[in-house]
Amino acid sequence: MKSAHLATDQELIVQYLGGKELALERLIHRHKTKVFSSIYMTVRDTVLAEDIFQDTFIKVVDTLRNGKYDEQGKFLPWVIRIGHNLCLDHFRRVKRAPKITDSDGNDIFNVLKFSDANNAEDKLIYEQHSNKLRALVDLLPEEQREVIVMRHYLNFSFKEIAEMTGVSINTSLGRMRYGLLRLRKMIDEKQIQF
């Protein structure tokens, strides 16, 4: 049997169900950044995102132990869908819609590190451009904003985005296209230079 580093998600699930608790730890470690980021992107609150992240994996463990997991080869999208559904449940309970920015003006983009700039000037320019772009992305309709964030900032494939949002790949592609067109139009209208 392969080591945990080389094992596929499905192989780790089989190992976990065979009694190897470490296999579950490896699965969680392998996917925690993407799962947590997708949850945080929706709830915009670190503490709440951590709670939902834990609830997500509790639900994953329960489903695995009860033999109800049947998403072979699609573990990550399945887990992210569980997290997304738990976020929606939370918002239904508190009756407010998710947004990207929080009450302090912080958002998902501040949590993730994107800059590869090596010197202070490059970092400052990068930060200014990022802030301008973030402000424009925030103006997009929620569905377009969600796809753009998932694709460009979290590096999900369109197939993963479609599975996580419960729409077809073509719908995801369309939302991306219309979101980018809207961004370009806003850049032209506001005469923003990047």
Secondary structure, 3 states (H helix, E strand, C coil): CCCCCCCCHHHHHHHHHCCCHHHHHHHHHHHHHHHHHHHHHHHCCHHHHHHHHHHHHHHHHHHHHCCCCCCCCCHHHHHHHHHHHHHHHHHHHHCCCCCCECCCCCEHHHHCCCCCCCCHHHHHHHHHHHHHHHHHHHCCCHHHHHHHHHHHHCCCCHHHHHHHHCCCHHHHHHHHHHHHHHHHHHHHHHCCCC
